[in-house]
């Protein structure tokens, strides 16, 4: 298979999932430390990230694998509580700075471009104790953290992701309660958290734009998880409308404010308002942005970072009983085609990524697109036969390259999540699956 000129091949990790050293060298606790240490089968087999892949002490081994793989890019996240143990700049952990400085410098020395994520679900516990993402105080806290990182590492890091998958985080943490802090608030708090996540991103983007961009010349965005969806019955008008709602709640909820007009999609606002009224709420459960906030949020992404894994079918499912919940607000049923090859929630649907990219191109004025995650898991026990995964990638890249031919703008970069060197990676979303590609 011939790769287009300038194509970038990378690996993606996150701090809690790979570093270990949960309390080493002055690191403060994060919400995942607290969550997993409480036990109670909150995580598969009561696993923790205390050791994880051990990358905090084994970075040199990871670097060897990065070089052997011939990667051009490496995406990793910073542990907020390793740098700022209590979440504030009141106490700065120099050993945390040294650790990330070494990673960045080693990557650049070896011709690998670092892509750095500021937040991958691991809020310092000290900030969670103050209300976390449900409190507007977090917006200022995140902005100060972002400015600290831009100032400390931005002379070498030119591609930043502020927040990883805010749509997944808000739902898993506050709708279902399977991510920390672990307390579900069905139909309410996920919207509140998402509202603050968007404002925190926008505030930090403006900080970079006004304080650092001129000298550092970098780019800032956030990464959104997006699966493609197709109508269960292509001839059904109601299923076609269900597809529109599903895309609006999943992708456009975060993308439209940043790329278009600073506000949520109209169908999202109308759906939540309608359901809220049926349920006896005096106002919509979805918070509103002020006009000033809309102006602040609009245009706060320098590229479109998307994370695609799979495709599903959707059909209309009217919420006749007025049940409370995010899925009930969308009024859809989501399910896979039984003919698709799948493992856990990931179905092998290579053409889905091409349709998703086309949707982003057409909806968001042909932006530069970076695929910041993509991949296929492997179940227990882990096998050395990677045939199924490589076939997934082969088919996926064939579809991607069709898109580069069919559009004038094409795609930016593609990175895939790897558990480097075969060290088992703690993965909170798929605790019974592994993402190792290289042994």
Order of alpha helices (4+ residues) and beta strands (2+ residues): beta-alpha-alpha-alpha-beta-alpha-alpha-beta-alpha-alpha-beta-alpha-alpha-alpha-beta-beta-alpha-alpha-alpha-alpha-beta-beta-alpha-beta-beta-beta-alpha-beta-beta-alpha-beta-beta
